Amino acid sequence: MTVEIRHDGPVAILTLRNPPNNHLGLGTISALVGAFDAIESDPAIRAILLRSEGRVFCAGADLVNANPVADPLPEGERSPFYLAAARLFGVATPVVAAVQGAAVGAGLGLTLVADFRIASPEARFVANFVQLGLHPGFGISAVLERVIGRQRAAMMLLTGRRIAGEQAERWGLVDELVPAESLYDTALALAHEIAAAAPLAVASTRRTLRGDLRALVETATDHELAEQAKLMRTEDFAEGVRAVTERRPGRFVGR
């Protein structure tokens, strides 16, 4: 079971379990969509706590063993992986994410699905696409700047720099930084605080705040996928995947 749902009163606790690094493949992200759909169908649930098991929150898409965006698609057809990502951004129930470790690539995108991110100092937020020779995906090229601003998003996207928990809090990527032993309880308390408010007012206010986020992600992922498809045919992408597998810097040649 890659995704588990538990209930704590009006809060659904959704746990990602895909050890050791909680990579996202098409099966895993489909399971997350199914879990969100099940939660949304329960009128007693007013907030979601999104968390993962282990030291890593989510190391992103598995580009080495089962790249979920690499398979060629018929012209005009959308990526099932990115369609699922857009559905996650379209969830109607407020989401609090508890981030205990690295959130890399699509894992960063998964944290951006949430309305709030509570993290421990061990958390790391990484948009490492350019270090793989790849264009950003998962809607990150459009959503990240809505959270931290255009310049800070550009810094992350054009360098692939790791952003530690303390800096992420200063930038507004993390809403509250707490010790690891307090992470779950703090995130759950925030989810309960949201769940205790008037549900119709919360839903109405959240719709206003999020606006056209799902449509924005759908448009962004169409463009991202087209750019990724071109870059995946380059020598630099092959070198980037090798470099990540061998845990060394890439030696890119611009081809």
Secondary structure, 3 states (H helix, E strand, C coil): CCEEEEEECCEEEEEECCCCCCCECHHHHHHHHHHHHHHHCCCCCCEEEEEECCCCCECCECCCCCCCCCCCCCCCCCCHHHHHHHHHHCCCCCEEEEECCEEECHHHHHHHHCCEEEECCCCEEECCHHHHCCCCCCCHHHHHHHHHCHHHHHHHHHHCCEEEHHHHHHHCCCCEECCHHHHHHHHHHHHHHHHHCCHHHHHHHHHHHHCCHHHHHHHHHHHHHHHHHHHCCCHHHHHHHHHHHCCCCCCCCCC
